Amino acid sequence: MPVSVEDLEKTLRSAIKVEYLEIVDESSGCGESYRILVVSDAFEGKGTLARHRFVNEILKDYISQMHAFSQKSLTVKQYQATLN
């Protein structure tokens, strides 16, 4: 069964407080390749690798079903800086 945007969103939002979330299916709808941007203060004080491991652990059941997965994990402060 392919992974859906809704599955990923529901799982992330139930695990951490998400301020902003963008999920892009890069597999033309077959659910095998996703790119996400997740913004949360849950990442405060964590380096990039720790953030990626944190998100990967939350989504591990889905990631194991995908061909490709990439993420960008930012704190709210970092995200706001990208908007300016």
C-alpha positions in Angstrom: 0.0 0.0 0.0 1.5 3.4 -1.0 2.3 6.0 1.7 0.0 9.0 1.5 0.6 12.7 2.4 -2.2 12.3 4.9 -0.4 9.4 6.7 2.8 11.4 7.0 1.0 14.5 8.2 -1.1 12.7 10.8 1.9 10.9 12.2 4.1 13.9 12.4 1.4 16.1 13.9 0.5 13.5 16.5 4.2 13.2 17.6 5.3 16.8 17.8 3.8 20.3 17.7 4.3 21.3 14.1 4.3 25.0 13.3 4.5 24.5 9.5 4.6 21.4 7.3 5.1 21.0 3.6 4.9 17.5 2.2 5.6 17.0 -1.5 5.1 13.6 -3.3 7.9 13.5 -5.8 6.8 10.2 -7.3 3.8 11.4 -9.4 1.3 10.1 -6.9 2.6 6.5 -6.3 3.7 7.3 -2.8 7.3 6.1 -3.0 9.2 9.4 -2.9 8.6 12.3 -0.6 10.3 15.6 0.3 9.2 17.3 3.5 9.8 20.6 5.3 8.8 20.5 8.9 9.1 23.4 11.3 8.8 22.9 15.0 10.3 24.2 18.2 10.8 20.5 19.1 14.0 20.8 17.1 15.4 23.6 19.4 18.9 22.7 20.7 19.3 19.8 18.3 21.7 19.7 15.4 20.8 18.8 11.8 21.6 15.1 12.2 19.7 14.8 15.5 16.7 16.4 13.9 16.8 14.1 10.9 17.1 11.1 13.2 14.2 12.4 15.3 11.9 12.7 12.3 13.1 9.4 10.8 12.2 7.7 14.0 8.7 9.2 14.0 8.2 8.2 10.4 10.2 4.9 10.3 7.3 2.7 9.4 6.5 4.8 6.4 10.1 5.5 5.3 10.7 1.7 5.1 8.0 1.6 2.4 9.5 4.4 0.3 12.1 4.5 -2.4 13.3 8.0 -1.5 12.8 10.4 1.4 14.3 13.8 2.1 13.7 16.3 4.8 14.5 19.7 6.0 13.8 20.3 9.7 13.9 23.8 11.1 13.1 25.6 14.3 10.5 28.3 14.0 13.2 31.0 14.4 15.2 29.4 11.6 12.2 29.2 9.3 11.2 32.8 10.0 14.7 33.9 9.0 14.3 32.2 5.6 11.2 34.3 5.0 13.0 37.6 5.3 
